[in-house]
Amino acid sequence: MTENPHPSRPTPAPDPGPRPEPLRLFGTTWLHHTDGYALRRVGASVGSLAAAVAGCLLLRFAYQGLQIADVGGIVDTLVIVMFAICSAIAFRKTWESFTSRPADPARDQSLRSLKTIGFVGSLLAYFFRSLTEAPGEKLHRQEYETALAQYERRRGTRTGNPAARKKKPKRT
């Protein structure tokens, strides 16, 4: 149990409604855009772009290693095509994951290694999304608002204690 940071003030009772799901790097600040949300978005943008640039430099060094090894033109071409295709697929899948849950989670899990190879595409998707919102904010906001509406509907239909209601007489 956490201690009350202000002992002179009573701790407010927790809201019994649905809780927002925290986002990576943002926690639940995405809900009301508080506690440095804008600064976190800028940091996520800069960090993901810097990581993408570092990844491209790493891939360049690896490609130079293949050229030094003189493995042949076909291998060089295959490596370039493989990283380009994997990065494009990783970008698309990462971008889609910001707006909807995967229809087939098992299939999405099987593409994990492909998305790892195309990590530059995933980092670029994260960069572009963080320019407009916290990555995944739209999906989480939509799910949270749906859960909140369902909670309010369920809560609104309950009136009083059901055990205290008068029972209707049975007709014989």
Summary of the structure (lengths in Angstrom):
residues: 172
radius of gyration: 25.3
end to end distance: 56.6
largest distance: 96.1
contacts: 399
relative contact order: 0.13
helix: 62%
strand: 1%
